[in-house]
Amino acid sequence: MLLVSILVLGICIAAFIYLAYWVYRIHGEMAGPEPSQRLLTPLAAMFIAILVPLGLPILVMTLGDLLNDRARSRGEGRLVSIAWLAVWSLILPPVAIALIQSAANSSYGTGTDMA
């Protein structure tokens, strides 16, 4: 039983570290091509996601809105549904993170359909 508890604790710590890393990285990536006043610095975004209750859903929703605005300015349709993003960011954040990452990859033109 102790081994299972240690394994679960290790998985939780690894997930927490990956979450912090992803938030830091995606804010840096989003600021690279087109700076925006809505983006935080990567370090500030990481601390908000970790320390503020409901900070991650707010950051994810802001990123989704920013990605949709950028797509709209290029004359494309929206990249991610904000309603589904809100639901997934509260219920299961990894799904919301995957939606944002997929939309970000599409906005950079690195998707498989762009090649």
HUHU-V181396 format. One record per run of one state. SS is the DSSP state (hx for helix, st for strand, lp for the rest). FROM is the first residue (numbers start at 1). TO is the last residue. If there is no record, write none. Layout:
# HUHU-V181396
ss={SS | SS}
from={FROM | FROM}
to={TO | TO}
This chain:
# HUHU-V181396
ss={lp | hx | lp | hx | lp | hx | lp | hx | lp | hx | lp | hx | lp}
from={1 | 2 | 34 | 42 | 52 | 55 | 74 | 82 | 92 | 93 | 109 | 112 | 115}
to={1 | 33 | 41 | 51 | 54 | 73 | 81 | 91 | 92 | 108 | 111 | 114 | 115}
